[in-house]
Amino acid sequence: MNLTAGQERAAQRATWRGTVPDDPAVRALAAELTRVQLERVRSRWFRVLAAGLLVVEVTSLVLHVLDGDRWTQTVLPAAGAVLFGSFLLWPRRLHQRLEALSGAVPETDPPRGSSTASD
């Protein structure tokens, strides 16, 4: 697509927040960028990273029980919980944004917990 730098920035912004762009070219680019991000989030490496964060969280909780250090009691568990929670919610958020940008949900892999017409 032949978009200006401003249109490309608007498309990148639209993948995360704000209203759906009125310009069809910007909206199409934003939908494509969101689709690529969603594919990355559903990749094996993303799941490995999420599992790694879970290991860090469990380790920090064990250290919290075994050690009286203030760092392990507050900062590590809180940071781990926030990161792990965001990794769980990110795919759903991207899917909802893609739905808003494209006007239709992709046929493959609907978000977990959503109901379908056959339910």
C-alpha positions as CSV (number, residue, x, y, z in Angstrom):
1,M,0.0,0.0,0.0
2,N,1.1,3.5,-0.7
3,L,0.4,5.2,2.6
4,T,2.0,8.3,4.1
5,A,4.1,8.1,7.3
6,G,1.2,9.7,9.2
7,Q,-1.3,7.1,7.9
8,E,1.1,4.3,8.9
9,R,1.5,5.7,12.4
10,A,-2.3,6.0,12.6
11,A,-2.6,2.3,11.5
12,Q,-0.1,1.2,14.2
13,R,-1.9,3.2,16.8
14,A,-5.2,1.7,15.7
15,T,-3.9,-1.8,16.4
16,W,-3.9,-1.0,20.1
17,R,-6.4,1.7,20.9
18,G,-8.7,4.4,19.8
19,T,-11.5,4.5,17.3
20,V,-11.6,2.4,14.2
21,P,-10.0,4.6,11.4
22,D,-12.4,5.9,8.8
23,D,-9.9,5.6,5.9
24,P,-10.2,2.1,4.4
25,A,-6.5,1.8,3.6
26,V,-5.5,2.7,7.2
27,R,-8.1,0.3,8.6
28,A,-6.9,-2.5,6.3
29,L,-3.3,-1.9,7.4
30,A,-4.3,-1.8,11.0
31,A,-6.2,-5.1,10.7
32,E,-3.2,-6.7,9.0
33,L,-0.8,-5.5,11.7
34,T,-3.2,-6.8,14.3
35,R,-3.5,-10.2,12.5
36,V,0.3,-10.5,12.5
37,Q,0.5,-9.7,16.2
38,L,-2.2,-12.3,16.9
39,E,-0.3,-14.9,15.0
40,R,2.9,-14.1,17.0
41,V,1.0,-14.4,20.2
42,R,-0.4,-17.8,19.3
43,S,3.0,-19.0,18.3
44,R,4.9,-21.7,20.2
45,W,7.6,-19.2,21.4
46,F,5.0,-17.1,23.0
47,R,3.7,-20.0,25.0
48,V,7.3,-20.9,26.0
49,L,7.8,-17.3,27.2
50,A,4.5,-17.5,29.2
51,A,5.6,-20.8,30.7
52,G,8.9,-19.1,31.7
53,L,7.1,-16.3,33.3
54,L,5.0,-18.8,35.3
55,V,8.2,-20.5,36.5
56,V,9.6,-17.1,37.6
57,E,6.3,-16.4,39.4
58,V,6.4,-19.8,41.2
59,T,10.0,-19.3,42.1
60,S,9.3,-15.8,43.5
61,L,6.5,-17.2,45.6
62,V,8.8,-20.0,47.0
63,L,11.4,-17.4,47.8
64,H,8.7,-15.3,49.5
65,V,7.9,-18.2,51.8
66,L,11.5,-19.1,52.5
67,D,13.1,-15.7,52.7
68,G,12.2,-12.6,54.6
69,D,13.6,-10.2,52.1
70,R,11.2,-7.3,51.3
71,W,12.1,-7.6,47.5
72,T,11.0,-11.1,47.2
73,Q,7.9,-10.5,49.4
74,T,6.4,-7.7,47.3
75,V,8.0,-6.7,44.0
76,L,8.7,-10.1,42.4
77,P,5.3,-11.7,43.0
78,A,3.5,-8.5,42.0
79,A,5.6,-8.1,38.8
80,G,5.2,-11.7,37.9
81,A,1.5,-11.7,38.4
82,V,1.0,-8.6,36.3
83,L,3.2,-10.0,33.5
84,F,1.6,-13.4,33.5
85,G,-1.9,-11.9,33.6
86,S,-1.1,-9.7,30.7
87,F,0.1,-12.7,28.7
88,L,-3.2,-14.4,29.3
89,L,-5.3,-11.4,28.3
90,W,-3.3,-10.2,25.4
91,P,-4.5,-12.7,22.7
92,R,-8.2,-12.0,23.6
93,R,-7.6,-8.3,23.4
94,L,-5.9,-8.6,20.0
95,H,-8.8,-10.8,18.8
96,Q,-11.4,-8.2,19.9
97,R,-9.4,-5.4,18.2
98,L,-9.1,-7.4,15.0
99,E,-12.9,-8.0,15.1
100,A,-13.5,-4.3,15.4
101,L,-11.0,-3.4,12.6
102,S,-12.1,-6.0,10.1
103,G,-15.8,-6.3,11.0
104,A,-15.5,-10.1,11.1
105,V,-13.9,-12.6,13.3
106,P,-11.3,-14.8,11.6
107,E,-12.5,-18.3,10.9
108,T,-9.6,-20.0,12.7
109,D,-9.2,-20.3,16.4
110,P,-11.9,-18.2,18.1
111,P,-11.1,-16.8,21.5
112,R,-11.3,-19.2,24.5
113,G,-14.5,-19.1,26.4
114,S,-16.5,-17.6,23.6
115,S,-19.8,-19.3,22.7
116,T,-20.5,-20.4,19.2
117,A,-23.8,-20.8,17.3
118,S,-23.7,-24.6,17.9
119,D,-23.6,-24.1,21.7
